[in-house]
Amino acid sequence: MTQKQKEVPLEYLNGKIGVAIATGNNAAWLCSCGYSYPLVGRSGLFNRITDKSKIQCKGCGKHFYVAPDGGDYKRVRKVVELDQQKIRGIDD
Ligand SMILES: [Zn+2]
């Protein structure tokens, strides 16, 4: 069987919703800044964002988190842009 290519929501801080493509616990998406290459990430912890689970766009510096569905490192539920002001200190 081929690896299913599932469309999942990509939630930006400004409220815009885009599309990311997921297969299992991996996701890929193009950042809204226009950076030429896709960002790729895998899902992290269910309810805690760690530095290891953050993905940063090389084009604009935005940070993203691949949210798992129902448990740590599970299949991708959605991709969200992170608010650096709100999450600062989580890993410190
Ligand atoms: Zn970007």
PDB file of the backbone (N, CA, C, O) and the ligand in Angstrom, with CONECT records:
HET     ZN  A 101       1
ATOM      1  N   MET A   1       0.844  -1.197   0.000  1.00  0.00           N
ATOM      2  CA  MET A   1       0.000   0.000   0.000  1.00  0.00           C
ATOM      3  C   MET A   1       0.878   1.245   0.000  1.00  0.00           C
ATOM      4  O   MET A   1       1.914   1.285   0.663  1.00  0.00           O
ATOM      5  N   THR A   2       0.462   2.244  -0.736  1.00  0.00           N
ATOM      6  CA  THR A   2       1.247   3.482  -0.776  1.00  0.00           C
ATOM      7  C   THR A   2       1.069   4.281   0.513  1.00  0.00           C
ATOM      8  O   THR A   2       0.124   4.053   1.268  1.00  0.00           O
ATOM      9  N   GLN A   3       1.979   5.216   0.757  1.00  0.00           N
ATOM     10  CA  GLN A   3       1.886   6.063   1.943  1.00  0.00           C
ATOM     11  C   GLN A   3       0.823   7.131   1.712  1.00  0.00           C
ATOM     12  O   GLN A   3       0.953   7.973   0.823  1.00  0.00           O
ATOM     13  N   LYS A   4      -0.216   7.083   2.515  1.00  0.00           N
ATOM     14  CA  LYS A   4      -1.346   7.999   2.344  1.00  0.00           C
ATOM     15  C   LYS A   4      -0.907   9.455   2.508  1.00  0.00           C
ATOM     16  O   LYS A   4      -0.216   9.795   3.468  1.00  0.00           O
ATOM     17  N   GLN A   5      -1.307  10.301   1.577  1.00  0.00           N
ATOM     18  CA  GLN A   5      -1.005  11.730   1.633  1.00  0.00           C
ATOM     19  C   GLN A   5      -2.255  12.463   2.117  1.00  0.00           C
ATOM     20  O   GLN A   5      -3.193  12.701   1.357  1.00  0.00           O
ATOM     21  N   LYS A   6      -2.239  12.806   3.383  1.00  0.00           N
ATOM     22  CA  LYS A   6      -3.435  13.378   3.997  1.00  0.00           C
ATOM     23  C   LYS A   6      -3.296  14.900   4.131  1.00  0.00           C
ATOM     24  O   LYS A   6      -2.257  15.398   4.563  1.00  0.00           O
ATOM     25  N   GLU A   7      -4.334  15.617   3.763  1.00  0.00           N
ATOM     26  CA  GLU A   7      -4.325  17.069   3.935  1.00  0.00           C
ATOM     27  C   GLU A   7      -4.756  17.406   5.357  1.00  0.00           C
ATOM     28  O   GLU A   7      -5.786  16.926   5.829  1.00  0.00           O
ATOM     29  N   VAL A   8      -3.965  18.234   6.037  1.00  0.00           N
ATOM     30  CA  VAL A   8      -4.290  18.660   7.405  1.00  0.00           C
ATOM     31  C   VAL A   8      -4.220  20.183   7.468  1.00  0.00           C
ATOM     32  O   VAL A   8      -3.530  20.804   6.660  1.00  0.00           O
ATOM     33  N   PRO A   9      -4.941  20.799   8.437  1.00  0.00           N
ATOM     34  CA  PRO A   9      -4.916  22.261   8.536  1.00  0.00           C
ATOM     35  C   PRO A   9      -3.543  22.785   8.947  1.00  0.00           C
ATOM     36  O   PRO A   9      -2.830  22.166   9.736  1.00  0.00           O
ATOM     37  N   LEU A  10      -3.200  23.931   8.396  1.00  0.00           N
ATOM     38  CA  LEU A  10      -1.981  24.653   8.755  1.00  0.00           C
ATOM     39  C   LEU A  10      -2.445  26.000   9.316  1.00  0.00           C
ATOM     40  O   LEU A  10      -2.880  26.874   8.565  1.00  0.00           O
ATOM     41  N   GLU A  11      -2.349  26.162  10.629  1.00  0.00           N
ATOM     42  CA  GLU A  11      -2.918  27.331  11.299  1.00  0.00           C
ATOM     43  C   GLU A  11      -1.864  28.402  11.568  1.00  0.00           C
ATOM     44  O   GLU A  11      -0.922  28.198  12.333  1.00  0.00           O
ATOM     45  N   TYR A  12      -2.052  29.543  10.920  1.00  0.00           N
ATOM     46  CA  TYR A  12      -1.142  30.667  11.161  1.00  0.00           C
ATOM     47  C   TYR A  12      -1.671  31.535  12.295  1.00  0.00           C
ATOM     48  O   TYR A  12      -2.866  31.531  12.590  1.00  0.00           O
ATOM     49  N   LEU A  13      -0.776  32.270  12.920  1.00  0.00           N
ATOM     50  CA  LEU A  13      -1.157  33.145  14.038  1.00  0.00           C
ATOM     51  C   LEU A  13      -2.131  34.236  13.624  1.00  0.00           C
ATOM     52  O   LEU A  13      -2.936  34.694  14.435  1.00  0.00           O
ATOM     53  N   ASN A  14      -2.061  34.651  12.371  1.00  0.00           N
ATOM     54  CA  ASN A  14      -2.952  35.728  11.923  1.00  0.00           C
ATOM     55  C   ASN A  14      -4.351  35.214  11.577  1.00  0.00           C
ATOM     56  O   ASN A  14      -5.194  35.969  11.092  1.00  0.00           O
ATOM     57  N   GLY A  15      -4.590  33.929  11.829  1.00  0.00           N
ATOM     58  CA  GLY A  15      -5.911  33.376  11.602  1.00  0.00           C
ATOM     59  C   GLY A  15      -6.078  32.698  10.251  1.00  0.00           C
ATOM     60  O   GLY A  15      -7.062  31.998  10.012  1.00  0.00           O
ATOM     61  N   LYS A  16      -5.113  32.912   9.376  1.00  0.00           N
ATOM     62  CA  LYS A  16      -5.179  32.287   8.058  1.00  0.00           C
ATOM     63  C   LYS A  16      -4.989  30.773   8.208  1.00  0.00           C
ATOM     64  O   LYS A  16      -4.168  30.318   9.005  1.00  0.00           O
ATOM     65  N   ILE A  17      -5.746  30.011   7.444  1.00  0.00           N
ATOM     66  CA  ILE A  17      -5.617  28.560   7.472  1.00  0.00           C
ATOM     67  C   ILE A  17      -5.087  28.085   6.129  1.00  0.00           C
ATOM     68  O   ILE A  17      -5.661  28.385   5.082  1.00  0.00           O
ATOM     69  N   GLY A  18      -3.997  27.349   6.167  1.00  0.00           N
ATOM     70  CA  GLY A  18      -3.430  26.788   4.958  1.00  0.00           C
ATOM     71  C   GLY A  18      -3.555  25.278   4.982  1.00  0.00           C
ATOM     72  O   GLY A  18      -4.329  24.718   5.759  1.00  0.00           O
ATOM     73  N   VAL A  19      -2.794  24.630   4.132  1.00  0.00           N
ATOM     74  CA  VAL A  19      -2.835  23.173   4.046  1.00  0.00           C
ATOM     75  C   VAL A  19      -1.425  22.607   4.180  1.00  0.00           C
ATOM     76  O   VAL A  19      -0.487  23.073   3.535  1.00  0.00           O
ATOM     77  N   ALA A  20      -1.300  21.607   5.021  1.00  0.00           N
ATOM     78  CA  ALA A  20      -0.063  20.837   5.108  1.00  0.00           C
ATOM     79  C   ALA A  20      -0.393  19.419   4.653  1.00  0.00           C
ATOM     80  O   ALA A  20      -1.546  18.990   4.711  1.00  0.00           O
ATOM     81  N   ILE A  21       0.620  18.704   4.206  1.00  0.00           N
ATOM     82  CA  ILE A  21       0.420  17.321   3.778  1.00  0.00           C
ATOM     83  C   ILE A  21       1.106  16.404   4.777  1.00  0.00           C
ATOM     84  O   ILE A  21       2.271  16.605   5.121  1.00  0.00           O
ATOM     85  N   ALA A  22       0.384  15.409   5.233  1.00  0.00           N
ATOM     86  CA  ALA A  22       0.936  14.514   6.243  1.00  0.00           C
ATOM     87  C   ALA A  22       0.895  13.068   5.788  1.00  0.00           C
ATOM     88  O   ALA A  22      -0.004  12.638   5.066  1.00  0.00           O
ATOM     89  N   THR A  23       1.893  12.343   6.233  1.00  0.00           N
ATOM     90  CA  THR A  23       1.855  10.887   6.099  1.00  0.00           C
ATOM     91  C   THR A  23       2.364  10.336   7.433  1.00  0.00           C
ATOM     92  O   THR A  23       3.499  10.599   7.832  1.00  0.00           O
ATOM     93  N   GLY A  24       1.523   9.579   8.104  1.00  0.00           N
ATOM     94  CA  GLY A  24       1.876   9.104   9.443  1.00  0.00           C
ATOM     95  C   GLY A  24       2.129  10.273  10.370  1.00  0.00           C
ATOM     96  O   GLY A  24       1.286  11.162  10.492  1.00  0.00           O
ATOM     97  N   ASN A  25       3.301  10.285  11.037  1.00  0.00           N
ATOM     98  CA  ASN A  25       3.593  11.382  11.963  1.00  0.00           C
ATOM     99  C   ASN A  25       4.497  12.445  11.340  1.00  0.00           C
ATOM    100  O   ASN A  25       5.092  13.255  12.050  1.00  0.00           O
ATOM    101  N   ASN A  26       4.596  12.437  10.026  1.00  0.00           N
ATOM    102  CA  ASN A  26       5.387  13.446   9.314  1.00  0.00           C
ATOM    103  C   ASN A  26       4.478  14.378   8.525  1.00  0.00           C
ATOM    104  O   ASN A  26       3.435  13.980   8.006  1.00  0.00           O
ATOM    105  N   ALA A  27       4.915  15.645   8.454  1.00  0.00           N
ATOM    106  CA  ALA A  27       4.148  16.620   7.689  1.00  0.00           C
ATOM    107  C   ALA A  27       5.090  17.520   6.903  1.00  0.00           C
ATOM    108  O   ALA A  27       6.237  17.734   7.295  1.00  0.00           O
ATOM    109  N   ALA A  28       4.592  18.043   5.789  1.00  0.00           N
ATOM    110  CA  ALA A  28       5.348  18.987   4.973  1.00  0.00           C
ATOM    111  C   ALA A  28       4.411  20.106   4.551  1.00  0.00           C
ATOM    112  O   ALA A  28       3.220  19.887   4.328  1.00  0.00           O
ATOM    113  N   TRP A  29       4.968  21.317   4.445  1.00  0.00           N
ATOM    114  CA  TRP A  29       4.149  22.454   4.040  1.00  0.00           C
ATOM    115  C   TRP A  29       5.048  23.545   3.497  1.00  0.00           C
ATOM    116  O   TRP A  29       6.254  23.567   3.740  1.00  0.00           O
ATOM    117  N   LEU A  30       4.428  24.449   2.756  1.00  0.00           N
ATOM    118  CA  LEU A  30       5.130  25.618   2.258  1.00  0.00           C
ATOM    119  C   LEU A  30       4.746  26.791   3.140  1.00  0.00           C
ATOM    120  O   LEU A  30       3.562  27.033   3.375  1.00  0.00           O
ATOM    121  N   CYS A  31       5.739  27.519   3.631  1.00  0.00           N
ATOM    122  CA  CYS A  31       5.470  28.658   4.509  1.00  0.00           C
ATOM    123  C   CYS A  31       4.852  29.795   3.700  1.00  0.00           C
ATOM    124  O   CYS A  31       5.145  29.967   2.517  1.00  0.00           O
ATOM    125  N   SER A  32       4.003  30.558   4.356  1.00  0.00           N
ATOM    126  CA  SER A  32       3.322  31.669   3.682  1.00  0.00           C
ATOM    127  C   SER A  32       4.270  32.790   3.268  1.00  0.00           C
ATOM    128  O   SER A  32       3.881  33.675   2.505  1.00  0.00           O
ATOM    129  N   CYS A  33       5.514  32.764   3.764  1.00  0.00           N
ATOM    130  CA  CYS A  33       6.454  33.835   3.423  1.00  0.00           C
ATOM    131  C   CYS A  33       6.985  33.689   2.000  1.00  0.00           C
ATOM    132  O   CYS A  33       7.593  34.617   1.467  1.00  0.00           O
ATOM    133  N   GLY A  34       6.761  32.536   1.388  1.00  0.00           N
ATOM    134  CA  GLY A  34       7.214  32.351   0.027  1.00  0.00           C
ATOM    135  C   GLY A  34       8.564  31.657  -0.098  1.00  0.00           C
ATOM    136  O   GLY A  34       9.101  31.539  -1.200  1.00  0.00           O
ATOM    137  N   TYR A  35       9.116  31.197   1.017  1.00  0.00           N
ATOM    138  CA  TYR A  35      10.376  30.445   0.973  1.00  0.00           C
ATOM    139  C   TYR A  35      10.216  29.274   0.004  1.00  0.00           C
ATOM    140  O   TYR A  35       9.201  28.578   0.021  1.00  0.00           O
ATOM    141  N   SER A  36      11.224  29.064  -0.837  1.00  0.00           N
ATOM    142  CA  SER A  36      11.084  28.150  -1.977  1.00  0.00           C
ATOM    143  C   SER A  36      10.859  26.682  -1.628  1.00  0.00           C
ATOM    144  O   SER A  36      10.201  25.957  -2.374  1.00  0.00           O
ATOM    145  N   TYR A  37      11.396  26.251  -0.511  1.00  0.00           N
ATOM    146  CA  TYR A  37      11.363  24.819  -0.224  1.00  0.00           C
ATOM    147  C   TYR A  37      10.380  24.486   0.901  1.00  0.00           C
ATOM    148  O   TYR A  37      10.128  25.314   1.776  1.00  0.00           O
ATOM    149  N   PRO A  38       9.832  23.284   0.873  1.00  0.00           N
ATOM    150  CA  PRO A  38       8.895  22.914   1.933  1.00  0.00           C
ATOM    151  C   PRO A  38       9.597  22.748   3.283  1.00  0.00           C
ATOM    152  O   PRO A  38      10.776  22.400   3.353  1.00  0.00           O
ATOM    153  N   LEU A  39       8.855  23.001   4.326  1.00  0.00           N
ATOM    154  CA  LEU A  39       9.317  22.664   5.673  1.00  0.00           C
ATOM    155  C   LEU A  39       8.815  21.250   5.939  1.00  0.00           C
ATOM    156  O   LEU A  39       7.743  20.865   5.472  1.00  0.00           O
ATOM    157  N   VAL A  40       9.587  20.490   6.686  1.00  0.00           N
ATOM    158  CA  VAL A  40       9.206  19.119   7.022  1.00  0.00           C
ATOM    159  C   VAL A  40       9.368  18.943   8.522  1.00  0.00           C
ATOM    160  O   VAL A  40      10.364  19.377   9.103  1.00  0.00           O
ATOM    161  N   GLY A  41       8.396  18.312   9.140  1.00  0.00           N
ATOM    162  CA  GLY A  41       8.515  18.070  10.571  1.00  0.00           C
ATOM    163  C   GLY A  41       7.737  16.840  10.961  1.00  0.00           C
ATOM    164  O   GLY A  41       6.887  16.359  10.211  1.00  0.00           O
ATOM    165  N   ARG A  42       8.036  16.329  12.152  1.00  0.00           N
ATOM    166  CA  ARG A  42       7.266  15.195  12.663  1.00  0.00           C
ATOM    167  C   ARG A  42       6.580  15.613  13.955  1.00  0.00           C
ATOM    168  O   ARG A  42       6.999  16.560  14.621  1.00  0.00           O
ATOM    169  N   SER A  43       5.543  14.906  14.289  1.00  0.00           N
ATOM    170  CA  SER A  43       4.734  15.288  15.437  1.00  0.00           C
ATOM    171  C   SER A  43       5.530  15.151  16.728  1.00  0.00           C
ATOM    172  O   SER A  43       6.437  14.326  16.843  1.00  0.00           O
ATOM    173  N   GLY A  44       5.157  15.994  17.706  1.00  0.00           N
ATOM    174  CA  GLY A  44       5.844  15.998  18.990  1.00  0.00           C
ATOM    175  C   GLY A  44       4.968  15.469  20.100  1.00  0.00           C
ATOM    176  O   GLY A  44       4.083  14.640  19.886  1.00  0.00           O
ATOM    177  N   LEU A  45       5.235  15.968  21.286  1.00  0.00           N
ATOM    178  CA  LEU A  45       4.441  15.579  22.447  1.00  0.00           C
ATOM    179  C   LEU A  45       3.029  16.127  22.298  1.00  0.00           C
ATOM    180  O   LEU A  45       2.822  17.150  21.647  1.00  0.00           O
ATOM    181  N   PHE A  46       2.074  15.457  22.893  1.00  0.00           N
ATOM    182  CA  PHE A  46       0.666  15.798  22.716  1.00  0.00           C
ATOM    183  C   PHE A  46       0.311  17.167  23.304  1.00  0.00           C
ATOM    184  O   PHE A  46      -0.386  17.958  22.668  1.00  0.00           O
ATOM    185  N   ASN A  47       0.788  17.439  24.510  1.00  0.00           N
ATOM    186  CA  ASN A  47       0.344  18.666  25.164  1.00  0.00           C
ATOM    187  C   ASN A  47       1.489  19.528  25.667  1.00  0.00           C
ATOM    188  O   ASN A  47       1.304  20.361  26.554  1.00  0.00           O
ATOM    189  N   ARG A  48       2.664  19.330  25.104  1.00  0.00           N
ATOM    190  CA  ARG A  48       3.817  20.104  25.547  1.00  0.00           C
ATOM    191  C   ARG A  48       4.736  20.340  24.354  1.00  0.00           C
ATOM    192  O   ARG A  48       5.133  19.405  23.658  1.00  0.00           O
ATOM    193  N   ILE A  49       5.064  21.606  24.135  1.00  0.00           N
ATOM    194  CA  ILE A  49       5.929  21.930  23.008  1.00  0.00           C
ATOM    195  C   ILE A  49       7.353  22.108  23.504  1.00  0.00           C
ATOM    196  O   ILE A  49       7.630  22.979  24.328  1.00  0.00           O
ATOM    197  N   THR A  50       8.247  21.282  23.000  1.00  0.00           N
ATOM    198  CA  THR A  50       9.646  21.365  23.383  1.00  0.00           C
ATOM    199  C   THR A  50      10.443  21.951  22.223  1.00  0.00           C
ATOM    200  O   THR A  50       9.950  22.021  21.097  1.00  0.00           O
ATOM    201  N   ASP A  51      11.670  22.371  22.499  1.00  0.00           N
ATOM    202  CA  ASP A  51      12.517  22.902  21.428  1.00  0.00           C
ATOM    203  C   ASP A  51      12.686  21.878  20.308  1.00  0.00           C
ATOM    204  O   ASP A  51      12.721  22.238  19.131  1.00  0.00           O
ATOM    205  N   LYS A  52      12.790  20.614  20.673  1.00  0.00           N
ATOM    206  CA  LYS A  52      13.005  19.559  19.678  1.00  0.00           C
ATOM    207  C   LYS A  52      11.833  19.410  18.724  1.00  0.00           C
ATOM    208  O   LYS A  52      11.995  18.942  17.597  1.00  0.00           O
ATOM    209  N   SER A  53      10.654  19.808  19.177  1.00  0.00           N
ATOM    210  CA  SER A  53       9.486  19.622  18.312  1.00  0.00           C
ATOM    211  C   SER A  53       9.181  20.865  17.481  1.00  0.00           C
ATOM    212  O   SER A  53       8.219  20.874  16.713  1.00  0.00           O
ATOM    213  N   LYS A  54       9.990  21.911  17.625  1.00  0.00           N
ATOM    214  CA  LYS A  54       9.752  23.127  16.840  1.00  0.00           C
ATOM    215  C   LYS A  54      10.441  23.041  15.485  1.00  0.00           C
ATOM    216  O   LYS A  54      11.527  22.476  15.356  1.00  0.00           O
ATOM    217  N   ILE A  55       9.795  23.606  14.493  1.00  0.00           N
ATOM    218  CA  ILE A  55      10.371  23.707  13.143  1.00  0.00           C
ATOM    219  C   ILE A  55      10.439  25.197  12.815  1.00  0.00           C
ATOM    220  O   ILE A  55       9.446  25.912  12.953  1.00  0.00           O
ATOM    221  N   GLN A  56      11.594  25.659  12.387  1.00  0.00           N
ATOM    222  CA  GLN A  56      11.727  27.078  12.056  1.00  0.00           C
ATOM    223  C   GLN A  56      11.915  27.266  10.566  1.00  0.00           C
ATOM    224  O   GLN A  56      12.715  26.575   9.936  1.00  0.00           O
ATOM    225  N   CYS A  57      11.167  28.210  10.008  1.00  0.00           N
ATOM    226  CA  CYS A  57      11.305  28.521   8.588  1.00  0.00           C
ATOM    227  C   CYS A  57      12.599  29.291   8.361  1.00  0.00           C
ATOM    228  O   CYS A  57      12.882  30.269   9.053  1.00  0.00           O
ATOM    229  N   LYS A  58      13.384  28.836   7.382  1.00  0.00           N
ATOM    230  CA  LYS A  58      14.641  29.513   7.081  1.00  0.00           C
ATOM    231  C   LYS A  58      14.411  30.847   6.392  1.00  0.00           C
ATOM    232  O   LYS A  58      15.283  31.716   6.382  1.00  0.00           O
ATOM    233  N   GLY A  59      13.230  30.996   5.819  1.00  0.00           N
ATOM    234  CA  GLY A  59      12.960  32.216   5.082  1.00  0.00           C
ATOM    235  C   GLY A  59      12.563  33.382   5.978  1.00  0.00           C
ATOM    236  O   GLY A  59      13.036  34.502   5.783  1.00  0.00           O
ATOM    237  N   CYS A  60      11.699  33.131   6.958  1.00  0.00           N
ATOM    238  CA  CYS A  60      11.145  34.235   7.746  1.00  0.00           C
ATOM    239  C   CYS A  60      11.344  34.072   9.246  1.00  0.00           C
ATOM    240  O   CYS A  60      11.112  35.016  10.002  1.00  0.00           O
ATOM    241  N   GLY A  61      11.766  32.904   9.687  1.00  0.00           N
ATOM    242  CA  GLY A  61      12.015  32.707  11.116  1.00  0.00           C
ATOM    243  C   GLY A  61      10.815  32.250  11.921  1.00  0.00           C
ATOM    244  O   GLY A  61      10.933  32.000  13.121  1.00  0.00           O
ATOM    245  N   LYS A  62       9.645  32.135  11.272  1.00  0.00           N
ATOM    246  CA  LYS A  62       8.472  31.634  11.994  1.00  0.00           C
ATOM    247  C   LYS A  62       8.737  30.227  12.530  1.00  0.00           C
ATOM    248  O   LYS A  62       9.444  29.428  11.916  1.00  0.00           O
ATOM    249  N   HIS A  63       8.145  29.950  13.700  1.00  0.00           N
ATOM    250  CA  HIS A  63       8.257  28.614  14.283  1.00  0.00           C
ATOM    251  C   HIS A  63       6.923  27.881  14.146  1.00  0.00           C
ATOM    252  O   HIS A  63       5.851  28.476  14.249  1.00  0.00           O
ATOM    253  N   PHE A  64       7.020  26.588  13.914  1.00  0.00           N
ATOM    254  CA  PHE A  64       5.828  25.750  13.768  1.00  0.00           C
ATOM    255  C   PHE A  64       5.940  24.518  14.655  1.00  0.00           C
ATOM    256  O   PHE A  64       7.021  24.139  15.105  1.00  0.00           O
ATOM    257  N   TYR A  65       4.799  23.917  14.884  1.00  0.00           N
ATOM    258  CA  TYR A  65       4.707  22.703  15.697  1.00  0.00           C
ATOM    259  C   TYR A  65       3.738  21.760  14.995  1.00  0.00           C
ATOM    260  O   TYR A  65       2.654  22.167  14.579  1.00  0.00           O
ATOM    261  N   VAL A  66       4.135  20.507  14.869  1.00  0.00           N
ATOM    262  CA  VAL A  66       3.261  19.502  14.265  1.00  0.00           C
ATOM    263  C   VAL A  66       2.520  18.806  15.405  1.00  0.00           C
ATOM    264  O   VAL A  66       3.115  18.069  16.191  1.00  0.00           O
ATOM    265  N   ALA A  67       1.220  19.050  15.479  1.00  0.00           N
ATOM    266  CA  ALA A  67       0.421  18.524  16.582  1.00  0.00           C
ATOM    267  C   ALA A  67      -0.025  17.091  16.297  1.00  0.00           C
ATOM    268  O   ALA A  67      -0.578  16.812  15.233  1.00  0.00           O
ATOM    269  N   PRO A  68       0.215  16.178  17.249  1.00  0.00           N
ATOM    270  CA  PRO A  68      -0.206  14.784  17.067  1.00  0.00           C
ATOM    271  C   PRO A  68      -1.679  14.602  17.404  1.00  0.00           C
ATOM    272  O   PRO A  68      -2.285  15.428  18.087  1.00  0.00           O
ATOM    273  N   ASP A  69      -2.230  13.528  16.922  1.00  0.00           N
ATOM    274  CA  ASP A  69      -3.650  13.233  17.123  1.00  0.00           C
ATOM    275  C   ASP A  69      -3.824  12.216  18.248  1.00  0.00           C
ATOM    276  O   ASP A  69      -3.732  11.010  18.023  1.00  0.00           O
ATOM    277  N   GLY A  70      -4.077  12.713  19.458  1.00  0.00           N
ATOM    278  CA  GLY A  70      -4.446  11.814  20.546  1.00  0.00           C
ATOM    279  C   GLY A  70      -3.339  11.301  21.443  1.00  0.00           C
ATOM    280  O   GLY A  70      -3.635  10.664  22.454  1.00  0.00           O
ATOM    281  N   GLY A  71      -2.094  11.543  21.128  1.00  0.00           N
ATOM    282  CA  GLY A  71      -1.019  11.060  21.992  1.00  0.00           C
ATOM    283  C   GLY A  71       0.333  11.478  21.464  1.00  0.00           C
ATOM    284  O   GLY A  71       0.450  11.918  20.320  1.00  0.00           O
ATOM    285  N   ASP A  72       1.354  11.342  22.290  1.00  0.00           N
ATOM    286  CA  ASP A  72       2.702  11.742  21.904  1.00  0.00           C
ATOM    287  C   ASP A  72       3.145  11.043  20.612  1.00  0.00           C
ATOM    288  O   ASP A  72       3.017   9.828  20.466  1.00  0.00           O
ATOM    289  N   TYR A  73       3.662  11.836  19.697  1.00  0.00           N
ATOM    290  CA  TYR A  73       4.256  11.339  18.439  1.00  0.00           C
ATOM    291  C   TYR A  73       3.295  10.543  17.552  1.00  0.00           C
ATOM    292  O   TYR A  73       3.726   9.790  16.678  1.00  0.00           O
ATOM    293  N   LYS A  74       1.993  10.716  17.782  1.00  0.00           N
ATOM    294  CA  LYS A  74       1.012  10.007  16.944  1.00  0.00           C
ATOM    295  C   LYS A  74       0.881  10.681  15.586  1.00  0.00           C
ATOM    296  O   LYS A  74       1.578  11.652  15.289  1.00  0.00           O
ATOM    297  N   ARG A  75      -0.018  10.155  14.772  1.00  0.00           N
ATOM    298  CA  ARG A  75      -0.186  10.705  13.430  1.00  0.00           C
ATOM    299  C   ARG A  75      -0.569  12.187  13.497  1.00  0.00           C
ATOM    300  O   ARG A  75      -1.121  12.660  14.491  1.00  0.00           O
ATOM    301  N   VAL A  76      -0.266  12.886  12.439  1.00  0.00           N
ATOM    302  CA  VAL A  76      -0.435  14.339  12.426  1.00  0.00           C
ATOM    303  C   VAL A  76      -1.907  14.745  12.448  1.00  0.00           C
ATOM    304  O   VAL A  76      -2.721  14.229  11.682  1.00  0.00           O
ATOM    305  N   ARG A  77      -2.231  15.682  13.344  1.00  0.00           N
ATOM    306  CA  ARG A  77      -3.586  16.247  13.385  1.00  0.00           C
ATOM    307  C   ARG A  77      -3.618  17.579  12.658  1.00  0.00           C
ATOM    308  O   ARG A  77      -4.533  17.847  11.879  1.00  0.00           O
ATOM    309  N   LYS A  78      -2.606  18.421  12.916  1.00  0.00           N
ATOM    310  CA  LYS A  78      -2.526  19.722  12.256  1.00  0.00           C
ATOM    311  C   LYS A  78      -1.136  20.299  12.473  1.00  0.00           C
ATOM    312  O   LYS A  78      -0.351  19.786  13.270  1.00  0.00           O
ATOM    313  N   VAL A  79      -0.847  21.374  11.750  1.00  0.00           N
ATOM    314  CA  VAL A  79       0.404  22.107  11.936  1.00  0.00           C
ATOM    315  C   VAL A  79       0.032  23.505  12.388  1.00  0.00           C
ATOM    316  O   VAL A  79      -0.860  24.123  11.807  1.00  0.00           O
ATOM    317  N   VAL A  80       0.702  24.019  13.420  1.00  0.00           N
ATOM    318  CA  VAL A  80       0.371  25.347  13.930  1.00  0.00           C
ATOM    319  C   VAL A  80       1.618  26.226  14.006  1.00  0.00           C
ATOM    320  O   VAL A  80       2.711  25.768  14.340  1.00  0.00           O
ATOM    321  N   GLU A  81       1.414  27.510  13.681  1.00  0.00           N
ATOM    322  CA  GLU A  81       2.495  28.468  13.876  1.00  0.00           C
ATOM    323  C   GLU A  81       2.526  28.823  15.354  1.00  0.00           C
ATOM    324  O   GLU A  81       1.480  29.003  15.977  1.00  0.00           O
ATOM    325  N   LEU A  82       3.724  28.922  15.914  1.00  0.00           N
ATOM    326  CA  LEU A  82       3.874  29.192  17.343  1.00  0.00           C
ATOM    327  C   LEU A  82       4.071  30.677  17.614  1.00  0.00           C
ATOM    328  O   LEU A  82       4.756  31.379  16.871  1.00  0.00           O
ATOM    329  N   ASP A  83       3.461  31.129  18.683  1.00  0.00           N
ATOM    330  CA  ASP A  83       3.640  32.497  19.154  1.00  0.00           C
ATOM    331  C   ASP A  83       4.847  32.501  20.086  1.00  0.00           C
ATOM    332  O   ASP A  83       4.772  31.981  21.200  1.00  0.00           O
ATOM    333  N   GLN A  84       5.935  33.070  19.649  1.00  0.00           N
ATOM    334  CA  GLN A  84       7.167  33.025  20.421  1.00  0.00           C
ATOM    335  C   GLN A  84       7.032  33.717  21.781  1.00  0.00           C
ATOM    336  O   GLN A  84       7.730  33.358  22.729  1.00  0.00           O
ATOM    337  N   GLN A  85       6.151  34.694  21.880  1.00  0.00           N
ATOM    338  CA  GLN A  85       5.979  35.385  23.156  1.00  0.00           C
ATOM    339  C   GLN A  85       5.337  34.453  24.186  1.00  0.00           C
ATOM    340  O   GLN A  85       5.692  34.456  25.364  1.00  0.00           O
ATOM    341  N   LYS A  86       4.383  33.659  23.702  1.00  0.00           N
ATOM    342  CA  LYS A  86       3.641  32.802  24.636  1.00  0.00           C
ATOM    343  C   LYS A  86       4.414  31.558  25.056  1.00  0.00           C
ATOM    344  O   LYS A  86       4.254  31.085  26.181  1.00  0.00           O
ATOM    345  N   ILE A  87       5.234  31.032  24.186  1.00  0.00           N
ATOM    346  CA  ILE A  87       5.878  29.769  24.522  1.00  0.00           C
ATOM    347  C   ILE A  87       7.264  29.939  25.111  1.00  0.00           C
ATOM    348  O   ILE A  87       7.883  28.965  25.539  1.00  0.00           O
ATOM    349  N   ARG A  88       7.758  31.170  25.137  1.00  0.00           N
ATOM    350  CA  ARG A  88       9.093  31.382  25.696  1.00  0.00           C
ATOM    351  C   ARG A  88       9.136  30.871  27.134  1.00  0.00           C
ATOM    352  O   ARG A  88       8.231  31.141  27.924  1.00  0.00           O
ATOM    353  N   GLY A  89      10.159  30.155  27.457  1.00  0.00           N
ATOM    354  CA  GLY A  89      10.310  29.705  28.829  1.00  0.00           C
ATOM    355  C   GLY A  89       9.877  28.271  29.071  1.00  0.00           C
ATOM    356  O   GLY A  89      10.160  27.704  30.126  1.00  0.00           O
ATOM    357  N   ILE A  90       9.192  27.682  28.102  1.00  0.00           N
ATOM    358  CA  ILE A  90       8.712  26.319  28.301  1.00  0.00           C
ATOM    359  C   ILE A  90       9.867  25.353  28.567  1.00  0.00           C
ATOM    360  O   ILE A  90       9.774  24.468  29.418  1.00  0.00           O
ATOM    361  N   ASP A  91      10.945  25.540  27.826  1.00  0.00           N
ATOM    362  CA  ASP A  91      12.069  24.616  27.965  1.00  0.00           C
ATOM    363  C   ASP A  91      13.167  25.125  28.887  1.00  0.00           C
ATOM    364  O   ASP A  91      14.144  24.423  29.149  1.00  0.00           O
ATOM    365  N   ASP A  92      13.002  26.336  29.372  1.00  0.00           N
ATOM    366  CA  ASP A  92      14.071  26.914  30.185  1.00  0.00           C
ATOM    367  C   ASP A  92      14.032  26.397  31.613  1.00  0.00           C
ATOM    368  O   ASP A  92      14.865  26.783  32.433  1.00  0.00           O
TER     369      ASP A  92
HETATM  370 ZN    ZN A 101       8.554  31.443   6.258  1.00  0.00          ZN2+
END
